[in-house]
Every structure is written in structure tokens, then in C-alpha cells.
Amino acid sequence: MDIRIYKENLEEEILSPYATLSKKSKGRKREEPHCSVRTIFERDKDRIIYSKAFRRLKHKTQVFIAPEGDHYRTRLTHTLEVSQIARTIARALNLNVDLTEAIALGHDLGHTPFGHTGEDTLNELCPFDFLHNEQSLRVVDYLEREGGLNLSYEVRDGILNHTGKNKPTTLEASVVRLADRIAYINHDIDDAIRGKVIKAEDLPMDIVNILGETHSNRINTMVQDVINNSMENNQIAMTGKISKATMELRKFLFDKVYINSIAKQEGKKAKNILIQLYQYFFKNIDSLPEEFRRKIDMEDKERIICDYIAGMTDIYAINKFTDIFVPDPWKV
């Protein structure tokens, strides 16, 4: 018996009856020989971690555009925090941790430079709806490598439905969906306090009394609530009290940090960079890198340009803008 089969049989013995078993995966779009060591979800996790799109997350904005300081979150650190929270919940509920982690690691691969400012800008520019969850699926299905990463159905479903109106088909993906919210609400508060956008005492006291006074207390309260409320149920959810407090805290963030704060002052500049780049490449499609140019006969150029810009890091977008639009200094 090879190691993979042993692991698959072990899952069947020890995991919750509600867990997604590796051996019962709906499989990949393109059939492949099985690995003798890793389950299908372990392989998916490895493929995501080794992808170029995953490495680029370290230079993509979470909330603060071009912050000065080493300790602000990026899209990569956000992803890792989501993964850790999701793993904790999944393990406590005896769900498939490998599937949970794979979804968490891949959920934001399609995020644009400059965070949600970039996403909103591309959505305005493109003649189709641009949503980062759909772009994340496009990355793993098509853009990464030649022909995509060929991930399992369950991981792809979790990536696509980690946000939005449609619910995912597995409990593991539902865990990631909640872990994403728990992570960004709490670490965005932490970053906002570090950046002096808000003070700890600005947090509504009625919410603090319910969720906790510190960053770690609030995460612990939310995670414990999800675990306790989901232990005997075929669903993943917070209790009404904690869910309401969490949503009120999210609204506080939108009012005080995401929309009306100094943290967003650079957003107009970032938006202008992406608009200028889009318009330039629309008129100069041959200036795209070769890997995008060769798709011109297969896709609309708007789609190709959006794929290229969405894959940029903040640094790359700024440098590309500088190369195209900023004159080089005259050297004597």
C-alpha cells in the first residue's frame, strides 16, 4: 500500500462524517496519474505555494498602499493568516485540513495591485465584471503555467466562492470564507492602529465588550464561537451575537479606515496609474509581454490587458508606469 492510499483510508476513519474525503474528490479537469505520497488536496496546496502568482502576493497591497514600515500586512501575510485561522477551525471540527489550507492559500491569487482600489478600477475599465475571486480562479485554471494548475474541483470551488453571493459546496470552503473575514477585520484594525489612522479607544465599546479588548482576544472569541457553534452542525457559522458584533466591527472599518481615512489618500494616484496603463496597452497591444501577446487571437484584448495588469505587483505597476510615462533624466 502506498502512502497516499494509507492517508486516504486514515481520513475515512478519523475525519468528521461531514468532512470532504480526498478519495471522494470530484477530480481534476484533466486526468493525471495519482501521486504515491500526496493526496489530491496536498498536491493542490503544493502547486499553489510554488506558483509565481503566490510569490507575487508579497508585493501586493492589503489595505495600506506603499506604507513605510516593515510590519504592515501585504496580500501574502493576509493569506497566511487566513490559512492559519482556517486550519485551526478545520482541525477542531475534524474537517479536511489539507483541502482547507489549499483553498485559503489560493483564495486571493487574482487580487490586483493596490488592493481593492485596483479591483474597483479594473472593474470600471473592463467591459465585463472584474471580481478578484473570479480572477483567482482564472489564475489557477488558465494563467499560471501553460494551461493552469489543473486543481481539484473542490479547491477551485472554494477559491471562487470564498466571497460573493454563491455558497461553496464543501464545509472546508465555508471555513475559509469565515476565516477570511475574521482575518482581515482584525489585522486591518491592527494595521490601522499602527498607522495612527485610528486609536484602540476609538473602537466601539459595546463591540469591544463582546469580542475582546485586544487583537488576539477578538480573533480567539470569533474562532471559538465558530468552532462551538459548528461542532454538531452540518454548517459553518457564528452565533447571532458574535456575528452581529463582527459585522458592526466591519462597518466601523469601512467608515473609519477603508473609505474616509488617510489610508486611502494614495488611492487616487494608484487608480490613475492603472487607468493610464490600461489605456496605453489598449492602444499599444504589441507592447505586452510575449506570453500575453500570443493570446491575442484567442481572447479579447480587454481581457488580456486586464489579466496582465491584475497580475502586477504594486512595485511592478509603479515601475511600468514610470518606464512608459516618466521621462528619463538627461545625462551629460
PyMOL commands that set and color helices and strands:
alter all, ss='L'
color gray80, all
select helices_A, chain A and resi 3-14+22-24+40-49+52-59+75-92+97-106+115-125+132-143+153-160+171-194+200-202+205-211+215-230+240-258+262-264+267-283+285-287+290-293+301-310+314-325
alter helices_A, ss='H'
color red, helices_A
deselect
rebuild
show_as cartoon
